[in-house]
Amino acid sequence: MEIWINPACSKCRSALSVLDAEGASYTVRRYLDDPPTEAELGALLERLGLEPWDIARVGEPVAQQAGLPRWPRGAADRARWIAALARHPVLIQRPIITADDGHAVVARTEEAVRSALPGGRKTG
């Protein structure tokens, strides 16, 4: 499992605490220092089952400067959003966990973090 974090983010630190408490094996990716490529973001979005605007932090100053909150949100706009996220990784919601079973989750709650653990994903 891999977790994308910003070490300055309290939600990221909380997610790491849950993983540590559960004895989970994981790799940390400081995505601001090691930004994802457009291809990685596309693959991540597939795993998340989300669109790029769903994981965009549109309140960030760079988003406001680019007018991101007003960008169209349709299939034809997807590549533009992904490019913006790759160019400005601060816009990516955090933390994000990619689980070993292939799914991924935006892990902003303890429940979401636990869903990424083996046996933690609810089906049905």
N, C-alpha and C positions, 0 to 999 in steps of 0.2 A: 504494500500500500504506500501511496505517496500523498503527502499533504503540502499544498501550496500555501505559504504563509508570508505575512509581513510581521517581523518580530515586534514591531511597535504596536500591533493590533491586539487589544485585550481579548477579542473573540478567538484569535489564533492561539494565544497563550492558553486560554481555557480549553480549546480543543486538544492541544498538546498534553495538557494535564489529564484529560480524560483518557487519551490514548496511553499515556504512561501508567495511569492507575489500573488500566485494564491489561497491562503488560503487552500491548500491541507492538508488533514489529513494523516500523515505517521508515520512510525516507523523507527528509524535509527538503522542500524546494523553496528557496527564497526568491519568489518569482519577480521581485523588483530588480534583483541582482542578476537573475537568470531568466529573462523574459521568454515566454512561450512564442513560438512561431505561429503564423496564421494557420498552418497545417495542424499544429498541436492544439490550437484553440478549436478548430473545426472538429477534431477527433474528441476533444473534451466535451464539447457541446452535444455531440452525439451520445456520449456516455451519460451526460446529465439529463438528456431529453429536453434541453432548453434552447432558447434562441440567444444570440449574443446580447441583445438588449435586456434579457432577463438577468444577466450577470454583470451588467454595467453599473458602475457607481456614478450615476449622472449628476450627483451633487458635488463631485470633485471640481475644483477650480478649472482644471484643464478641460473638463467636459462642458462646463459653462462657457468657457472661451470658444470652444469649437461649435457651440450650439447643439450639442448632442441631445439634450432633452427634446428638441424639436425635430430631430431626424425622423424620417418615415421608418416604419417597422413592418416591412413586408419582405417576402422572399427575395425580391430584387435588390433589397437593401442589405441583406445579410453580409455579403462580402465587405461592404463599406464599414459595417460595425466591427467585424472581425479584424479588419486592418487597423481600425482605431484602437482596439484593445491590445493588439500586438505592438503597436507604435507607442502606446501609453499604458503600460501594464498597471499603473496605479488605478486605472479604471475598472480593473477586474475585482469582482466581489471576492471576499475571503472569509475564512479559509475554505479551500476546496480539497476534498479527499477523493482520490481515485483508489477504489478498492480492488483487491486482488481478484474478485469474482467478475470484474469488468464494469460494474456500475460506478457511478461517481455521485457525489453529493456536495452541495454548498453547506458546510458544516457550521452554521452560526448558532446552533443550539446543541445541548448535550445529547438530546435524542437523535439529532441528525448525525453527530459524530458516532454514536453507538450503532447507527444503522449501517455504517461502513465496516464494522467489525465482523469477522467471520460469525455467521449465525445471527447477526443483528438485523439483517434485512427482512422486512415483513413482506410476505407474498400474499396474494389472494385478492 
